[in-house]
Amino acid sequence: MMKRRDGFKAGLAAAGLIFGRGAAAQANRDAVTILVRNDSVGFDPHKVTGRGAAEILFMITDTLVALEDDQKTVHPLLAKSWTVSPDGLTYVFELRDDVTFHSGRKLTAEDVVFSLKRLIDPATRSPAAWRAGAVKSITATGPTTVEYILERPYNELLLQLAQSFGAIIDREEVAAMGTEYGSRGLNGTGPFRWGEWRPRDRFVLNRHDAYRWGPAIYDNRGPAHVRQVVWQVVPEESTIVASTATGGGDITYVAPEWAVEQLRRNPRLTVTQPRVSNYSAFLGLRTNRELTADPRVRQAMSLCINREELVRTLWFGQADVATSFINPVTLDFSDRGRVGFDKARAEALLDQAGWARGGDGIRTKDGKRLAPEVIAANTPGWRARLGAIQGYMRAVGVDLRLLMPEPAAAMAQINASPNYDAYALFTPYGTAGEALMSFHSRNIPAPNRVNWRDAETDRQLDAGQVALQDAARAEAYAKVQGIVAEQALVIPLAHEKLFLFTNQRVTGAKPHGIYNCGIYKGLDLRIAR
């Protein structure tokens, strides 16, 4: 703990940089600065999956529908209304006729069709394509009417179309920018437009003055009250804390757990939490790699971790212990997915699998050491937590090796590289069905990064998606949770909490929690006068 406090003192000096970096924004009294720890590799809504992209895309783009902060109530957005056929196969969306892109061009049904077809086009290689369901056709049947027909029912379609992956984009700009789309610009219909992106430094958003179609979850439907929002990237935890405490930024929801209580006591700050926000930390174990192919090895790697101790000491008690991949507060959670801590059982499983301890305590088999490699973002949190996990695993004879590039590069490698055994991630989700789709075989290589191919898992996931009765859906997803736990496809660690800290300069910063983002559209943000 002393090191954390020393880091805070050092961060006070570094916090001065935040004032300098955000000088242009602070000079504008109508600008709000949001401090974040990670940037994104880009902002193409169909190709990026991280929260760092989603939080920007929610402001730059709109979706057909919007979610309330209960993560289940759907509201009109670009679609003013919709109908669903009794068999659950046909959705007809009636669009607003007053929506314009940032460029001034009017939104049409053809833009919606283009956007959603691009999401599911195999050429796009989108890791989020599954979110669109089994699409039969998407057509514009009029200037403001879109018909969306499914091959089979999908009971979460509207929930998924509200995510950033369902962003409606400018088809003309995609063609014009080619491979630079989402890195050089993005013409959306959202309340803020692309200003300037300096990778790993900041993203400046400017107000879309013509915006008038915000969702009813906001008092203000548009335009936004503030002229500019600056997303300032600050990788250092101590600098985030010092800057938040001293006014170097207006809002943050990425304060490290060790500083939460300290910031709560600051009279200049307000802390709020969303009604619902699922963000779970876990290790994924790849089933197609030699060292992690045996389920007994995977089970041992999971059983040897003392999660309660890990959360108490390295999440500083500011998270919930994850004894399952799915947070118990989530729709369709099942106890069948529970896992535990049993070091003796872990040792026995490794013995059964033929891995014998060597002279240095590390297990070997056929001349090969049990030394799986895990990729994780090089952040203070993951460094500390994986260091502890290394200790737990060494105690049972597993020599976990850490590969830790900077966050954006880590995400790129996790999604694309075949040369690792495990990975550390956080996953945001709204329902059990959404989180569990990462184990469907058709989602290899991403989001099924564990490379799990199992006909029964696929059958139950498909059954859950098409179920028209709540009980049938819950039962299908319960079976999948049982498979995930029994096969140890992932090692659950913690269910994190979202704390939104706001200084006195800003009002209206209500946390939303969609995809674990603190700020959604930002329409009610105001500068206190």
C-alpha positions in Angstrom: 0.0 0.0 0.0 2.9 2.4 0.7 4.0 2.1 -2.9 0.5 3.1 -4.0 0.6 6.2 -1.8 4.1 7.1 -3.0 2.8 6.7 -6.5 0.0 9.2 -5.7 2.5 11.8 -4.6 4.5 11.3 -7.8 1.3 11.5 -9.7 0.7 15.0 -8.4 3.6 16.2 -10.5 2.6 14.2 -13.5 -0.9 15.5 -13.2 0.4 18.9 -14.4 0.8 17.3 -17.8 -2.9 16.7 -17.9 -3.5 20.4 -17.6 -1.1 21.0 -20.4 -2.4 18.3 -22.7 -6.0 19.5 -22.1 -5.1 23.2 -22.3 -7.1 23.9 -25.4 -10.1 22.1 -24.0 -9.9 23.9 -20.6 -9.5 27.2 -22.3 -13.0 26.5 -23.8 -15.3 26.8 -20.8 -17.8 24.6 -22.7 -15.4 21.6 -22.9 -15.4 18.5 -20.6 -12.3 16.4 -20.1 -12.8 12.6 -19.4 -9.7 10.7 -18.2 -9.3 7.2 -19.5 -6.4 4.7 -19.2 -6.6 3.0 -22.6 -6.9 4.1 -26.2 -8.2 2.0 -29.1 -6.4 0.7 -32.2 -9.1 2.3 -34.3 -12.8 3.2 -34.4 -14.3 1.2 -37.2 -17.5 -0.1 -35.3 -17.5 -3.4 -37.1 -13.8 -4.3 -36.5 -13.0 -3.1 -32.9 -14.4 -4.6 -29.7 -12.8 -2.8 -26.8 -14.4 -0.4 -24.5 -12.0 2.3 -25.6 -13.6 2.3 -29.0 -17.2 1.8 -27.8 -17.2 4.8 -25.5 -16.2 7.1 -28.4 -18.5 5.4 -30.9 -21.6 5.9 -28.7 -21.0 9.6 -29.0 -20.1 9.8 -32.7 -22.7 7.4 -34.0 -26.2 6.3 -33.4 -27.9 3.0 -33.5 -31.5 2.0 -34.5 -32.5 1.7 -30.9 -31.1 2.8 -27.5 -30.9 1.0 -24.2 -31.9 2.4 -20.9 -29.4 2.0 -18.1 -31.1 -1.1 -16.8 -29.6 -2.7 -19.9 -32.9 -4.3 -21.0 -35.4 -1.5 -21.8 -35.3 -0.5 -25.5 -36.1 3.0 -26.7 -36.4 4.5 -30.1 -33.3 6.3 -31.6 -32.8 6.3 -35.4 -35.8 4.0 -35.6 -38.9 5.9 -34.4 -40.8 2.6 -34.3 -40.6 -1.0 -35.2 -42.8 -4.1 -35.5 -41.9 -7.8 -35.0 -43.8 -10.6 -36.7 -45.5 -13.3 -34.4 -42.9 -15.9 -35.4 -40.0 -13.5 -34.4 -38.4 -13.6 -37.9 -39.3 -10.3 -39.4 -38.5 -6.8 -38.0 -39.7 -3.7 -39.8 -38.0 -0.5 -38.7 -39.5 2.9 -39.4 -36.8 5.5 -39.4 -36.9 9.2 -38.5 -36.9 11.5 -41.5 -35.0 14.4 -39.8 -31.6 12.8 -39.2 -28.4 14.1 -40.8 -24.8 12.9 -40.7 -22.1 15.3 -39.4 -21.4 16.2 -43.1 -25.0 17.4 -43.5 -26.1 14.6 -45.7 -29.5 13.1 -44.8 -29.7 9.6 -43.4 -31.6 7.1 -45.5 -32.7 3.5 -45.2 -29.9 2.6 -47.6 -27.3 3.8 -45.0 -28.9 1.5 -42.4 -28.9 -1.5 -44.8 -25.3 -0.8 -45.8 -24.2 -0.6 -42.2 -25.8 -3.8 -41.0 -24.8 -5.8 -44.1 -21.2 -4.6 -43.7 -21.3 -5.9 -40.1 -22.3 -9.4 -41.2 -20.3 -9.5 -44.5 -17.6 -12.2 -44.2 -15.2 -9.9 -46.0 -15.4 -7.5 -43.0 -14.3 -10.3 -40.6 -16.1 -8.6 -37.8 -15.8 -10.3 -34.4 -19.2 -8.9 -33.6 -21.1 -10.3 -36.7 -22.8 -12.9 -34.5 -24.7 -10.1 -32.7 -26.8 -9.5 -35.8 -28.3 -13.0 -35.6 -28.8 -15.4 -38.5 -29.7 -12.9 -41.2 -31.7 -13.9 -44.2 -32.0 -10.4 -45.7 -31.8 -6.7 -44.9 -33.6 -4.5 -47.4 -34.8 -0.9 -47.7 -38.5 -1.1 -48.6 -38.8 2.7 -48.7 -36.8 5.8 -48.1 -37.3 5.4 -44.3 -38.3 1.8 -43.9 -35.9 -1.2 -43.3 -37.0 -4.8 -43.3 -34.8 -7.2 -41.4 -35.5 -10.9 -41.9 -33.9 -13.7 -39.8 -33.4 -17.3 -40.7 -34.4 -18.2 -37.1 -35.7 -16.1 -34.1 -33.2 -14.2 -32.1 -34.6 -12.9 -28.8 -31.7 -10.5 -28.1 -31.6 -8.8 -31.5 -32.8 -5.3 -30.3 -30.4 -5.5 -27.3 -27.5 -6.2 -29.7 -28.4 -3.6 -32.3 -28.2 -1.0 -29.5 -24.5 -1.7 -29.0 -21.7 0.2 -30.8 -21.4 -2.6 -33.3 -24.8 -1.7 -34.6 -23.7 1.9 -35.4 -25.2 3.3 -38.6 -22.4 4.8 -40.7 -22.0 6.8 -43.9 -21.6 4.3 -46.8 -20.0 7.0 -49.0 -17.3 7.8 -46.5 -16.4 4.1 -46.1 -15.8 3.8 -49.8 -13.8 7.1 -49.9 -11.5 6.3 -47.0 -10.8 2.6 -47.6 -8.4 1.2 -45.1 -8.1 4.5 -43.3 -11.8 4.4 -42.3 -12.1 4.7 -38.5 -8.6 5.9 -38.1 -8.6 9.1 -40.1 -12.3 9.9 -39.6 -15.8 8.7 -39.2 -19.0 10.5 -40.4 -21.8 9.5 -38.0 -25.1 10.9 -36.8 -24.3 11.1 -33.1 -24.4 14.2 -30.8 -20.6 14.7 -31.3 -18.4 14.6 -34.4 -14.9 13.6 -35.0 -12.5 16.4 -34.1 -8.9 15.1 -33.6 -7.5 11.8 -32.7 -3.9 11.6 -31.4 -3.3 7.9 -30.7 -2.4 7.1 -27.1 -2.9 10.7 -26.2 -6.3 12.1 -26.7 -9.5 12.1 -28.8 -11.3 15.5 -29.2 -15.0 15.4 -30.1 -16.9 18.5 -31.2 -20.6 19.1 -30.9 -23.0 18.2 -33.7 -25.1 21.3 -33.7 -27.9 19.9 -35.8 -28.5 17.0 -33.4 -32.1 16.8 -32.2 -33.0 13.1 -32.0 -31.4 11.8 -28.8 -33.2 9.0 -26.9 -35.9 9.7 -24.3 -33.6 8.5 -21.5 -32.1 12.0 -21.6 -33.8 15.3 -20.5 -32.0 17.0 -23.3 -32.6 15.4 -26.8 -30.0 17.6 -28.4 -27.9 19.4 -29.3 -25.5 18.7 -26.5 -25.0 21.4 -23.9 -21.2 21.2 -24.1 -19.3 22.2 -27.2 -16.4 19.8 -26.8 -15.5 16.5 -25.1 -11.9 15.5 -24.7 -11.1 11.9 -24.0 -7.6 12.2 -22.4 -5.5 9.0 -22.3 -3.6 8.7 -19.0 -2.0 5.2 -18.7 -0.5 5.8 -15.3 -2.8 5.0 -12.4 -1.2 7.5 -10.0 -1.6 10.3 -12.5 -5.3 9.4 -13.0 -5.8 9.6 -9.3 -3.9 12.8 -8.8 -5.5 14.5 -11.8 -9.0 13.5 -10.7 -8.3 14.7 -7.1 -6.9 18.1 -8.2 -9.0 19.0 -11.2 -6.8 17.9 -14.0 -9.9 16.2 -15.5 -13.6 16.6 -15.1 -14.7 12.9 -15.2 -13.1 9.5 -14.8 -14.5 6.0 -14.3 -11.2 4.2 -14.5 -9.7 5.1 -11.1 -7.8 2.1 -9.8 -9.4 0.2 -7.0 -6.7 1.1 -4.5 -7.8 4.8 -4.8 -11.6 4.4 -4.7 -12.0 5.1 -1.0 -9.5 7.9 -1.1 -11.4 9.6 -3.9 -14.8 9.0 -2.2 -13.6 11.1 0.7 -12.7 14.1 -1.5 -15.3 16.8 -0.9 -14.8 18.2 -4.5 -15.8 14.9 -6.1 -19.1 13.1 -6.6 -19.1 9.3 -7.1 -22.0 7.5 -8.7 -22.5 3.9 -10.0 -24.7 2.6 -12.8 -27.8 0.5 -12.1 -26.3 -2.4 -14.1 -22.8 -2.8 -15.5 -21.1 -6.2 -16.1 -17.3 -6.2 -16.5 -15.7 -9.5 -15.6 -12.0 -10.2 -15.4 -10.9 -13.7 -16.5 -8.2 -15.8 -18.2 -9.1 -17.6 -21.4 -7.4 -21.0 -21.9 -7.0 -22.0 -25.5 -8.1 -25.6 -26.2 -6.1 -26.0 -29.4 -2.7 -25.5 -27.8 -0.6 -28.4 -26.6 -0.1 -27.2 -23.0 -3.8 -26.3 -22.4 -5.6 -28.8 -24.6 -6.1 -31.3 -21.7 -9.2 -30.2 -19.7 -7.5 -31.6 -16.5 -4.7 -29.1 -16.9 -7.2 -26.3 -17.5 -9.2 -27.3 -14.4 -6.0 -27.4 -12.3 -5.0 -23.9 -13.5 -8.4 -22.7 -12.4 -8.7 -24.6 -9.1 -5.3 -23.4 -7.8 -6.3 -19.7 -7.7 -7.5 -18.2 -4.4 -10.0 -15.7 -5.8 -11.1 -14.3 -2.5 -7.5 -13.5 -1.5 -6.9 -12.0 -5.0 -9.9 -9.7 -4.8 -9.2 -8.7 -1.3 -5.5 -7.8 -1.8 -5.2 -6.8 -5.5 -8.7 -5.5 -6.2 -8.6 -3.8 -2.7 -12.1 -5.2 -2.0 -13.7 -3.0 -4.7 -14.8 -5.9 -6.9 -16.9 -9.1 -6.4 -15.2 -12.5 -6.3 -15.9 -14.3 -9.5 -16.8 -17.9 -8.8 -18.4 -18.1 -12.3 -17.8 -16.5 -15.7 -21.2 -14.8 -15.5 -22.0 -12.3 -12.8 -24.8 -13.6 -10.6 -26.8 -10.4 -11.1 -27.0 -11.1 -14.8 -30.1 -12.3 -16.7 -30.0 -16.1 -17.1 -27.2 -16.7 -14.6 -26.9 -20.3 -13.4 -25.2 -21.9 -10.4 -24.0 -24.6 -12.8 -21.2 -22.4 -13.8 -19.6 -22.2 -10.3 -16.0 -22.9 -9.8 -13.9 -23.0 -6.6 -10.4 -23.0 -5.0 -9.0 -26.5 -4.2 -5.2 -26.7 -4.4 -5.1 -30.4 -3.5 -7.5 -31.2 -6.3 -5.4 -29.2 -8.7 -2.3 -31.2 -7.9 -4.2 -34.5 -8.2 -5.5 -33.5 -11.7 -2.0 -32.6 -12.9 -0.7 -35.9 -11.6 -3.5 -37.8 -13.5 -2.7 -35.9 -16.6 0.9 -37.2 -16.5 2.7 -34.0 -15.5 5.4 -34.8 -12.9 7.3 -32.3 -10.8 10.9 -31.7 -11.8 13.7 -30.7 -9.5 12.8 -27.1 -9.6 9.1 -27.8 -8.8 7.8 -27.2 -12.3 6.0 -30.1 -13.9 7.2 -31.8 -17.1 5.9 -34.4 -19.5 7.7 -36.0 -22.4 10.6 -33.6 -21.9 8.4 -30.5 -22.1 7.9 -28.0 -19.2 4.3 -27.0 -18.2 5.0 -23.3 -19.0 2.0 -21.9 -20.8 2.3 -18.3 -22.1 -0.4 -15.7 -21.3 -0.9 -12.4 -23.2 -2.2 -9.5 -21.2 -2.2 -5.7 -21.5 0.9 -4.2 -19.8 -1.1 -2.2 -17.1 -0.3 -1.9 -13.4 -3.4 -3.9 -12.5 -2.7 -6.9 -14.8 1.0 -6.9 -13.8 0.2 -7.2 -10.2 -2.7 -9.6 -10.5 -0.8 -11.9 -13.0 2.2 -11.8 -10.7 0.0 -13.2 -7.9 -1.6 -15.8 -10.3 1.9 -16.9 -11.3 2.6 -17.6 -7.6 -0.6 -19.7 -7.3 0.2 -21.7 -10.3 3.9 -22.3 -9.4 2.6 -23.7 -6.1 1.1 -26.6 -8.1 3.9 -26.9 -10.7 2.7 -24.6 -13.5 5.3 -22.0 -14.8 3.0 -19.3 -16.2 4.9 -17.1 -18.6 3.7 -13.5 -19.1 3.7 -11.7 -22.5 2.6 -8.1 -21.8 2.7 -5.6 -24.7 1.0 -2.2 -24.4 -2.8 -2.4 -24.2 -3.7 -1.8 -27.9 -1.1 -4.2 -29.1 -2.1 -6.8 -26.6 -5.7 -6.7 -27.9 -4.5 -7.0 -31.4 -2.4 -10.0 -30.6 -5.1 -11.7 -28.6 -7.5 -11.4 -31.5 -5.0 -12.4 -34.3 -2.0 -14.3 -33.1 -2.0 -18.1 -32.9 1.1 -18.3 -30.8 -0.1 -18.1 -27.2 -1.8 -20.5 -24.7 -3.9 -18.1 -22.6 -5.0 -14.5 -22.4 -6.2 -12.1 -19.8 -9.2 -9.9 -20.6 -12.2 -8.0 -19.2 -15.5 -8.8 -20.9 -18.4 -6.4 -20.9 -21.9 -7.9 -21.4 -25.5 -7.3 -20.7 -26.9 -10.9 -20.6 -25.6 -14.4 -20.0 -26.5 -15.2 -23.6 -24.4 -12.4 -24.9 -21.3 -13.4 -22.9 -21.7 -17.1 -23.7 -21.8 -16.6 -27.4 -18.0 -16.3 -27.2 -18.0 -20.1 -27.0 -19.9 -20.8 -30.2 -17.8 -22.5 -32.8 -18.9 -20.1 -35.6 -17.2 -17.3 -33.6 -13.7 -18.7 -34.0 -11.2 -17.0 -34.0 -12.9 -14.1 -32.2 -14.7 -13.7 -29.9 -14.2 -17.5 -29.4 -10.5 -17.0 -28.7 -10.3 -20.2 -26.7 -11.0 -22.1 -29.9 -13.8 -24.2 -28.4 -15.5 -26.5 -30.9 -18.3 -28.5 -29.3 -21.6 -29.5 -31.0 -23.6 -29.6 -27.7 -22.4 -26.1 -26.8 -23.5 -24.9 -30.2 -26.9 -26.6 -29.9 -27.6 -25.1 -26.6 -26.5 -21.6 -27.6 -28.7 -21.8 -30.7 -31.6 -23.0 -28.6 -31.1 -20.1 -26.2 -31.1 -17.6 -28.9 -34.3 -18.8 -30.6 -36.3 -19.6 -27.4 -39.6 -17.7 -27.2 -40.1 -18.6 -23.5 -37.9 -17.3 -20.7 -37.6 -20.7 -19.0 -36.4 -22.4 -22.1 -33.8 -19.7 -22.8 -32.5 -19.8 -19.2 -32.3 -23.6 -19.3 -30.3 -23.6 -22.5 -27.8 -21.0 -21.2 -27.6 -22.9 -17.8 -26.3 -26.0 -19.7 -23.7 -23.9 -21.5 -22.5 -22.4 -18.2 -22.1 -25.9 -16.9 -20.0 -26.9 -19.9 -17.8 -23.8 -19.6 -17.1 -24.6 -15.9 -16.6 -28.3 -16.4 -14.2 -27.8 -19.3 -12.5 -24.8 -17.6 -12.5 -22.8 -20.8 -11.9 -19.7 -18.7 -10.7 -18.9 -15.3 -13.0 -16.4 -13.7 -11.3 -13.9 -11.5 -13.4 -10.9 -10.5 -16.6 -9.0 -11.4 -15.5 -5.3 -11.4 -17.6 -2.4 -10.4 -17.8 1.0 -12.2 -17.3 4.1 -10.1 -17.9 7.4 -12.0 -16.1 10.3 -10.3 -17.1 13.9 -11.3 -15.7 17.2 -10.1 -17.8 20.2 -9.2 -17.2 21.8 -12.6 -19.6 19.4 -14.3 -23.2 18.4 -13.8 -25.4 15.9 -15.5 -22.8 13.1 -15.6 -25.0 10.1 -15.0 -23.3 6.8 -15.4 -24.9 4.5 -18.0 -23.0 1.2 -18.0 -23.7 0.0 -21.5 -20.7 -2.1 -22.5 -19.3 -0.9 -19.2 -19.0 2.6 -20.5 -19.5 5.4 -17.9 -20.8 8.0 -20.4 -23.2 7.1 -23.2 -24.4 10.0 -25.3 -23.3 12.8 -23.0 -26.4 14.9 -23.8 -27.1 16.1 -20.3 -23.5 17.1 -19.5 -23.2 20.7 -18.4 -20.5 23.0 -17.2 -21.4 24.5 -13.8 -21.6 28.3 -14.1 
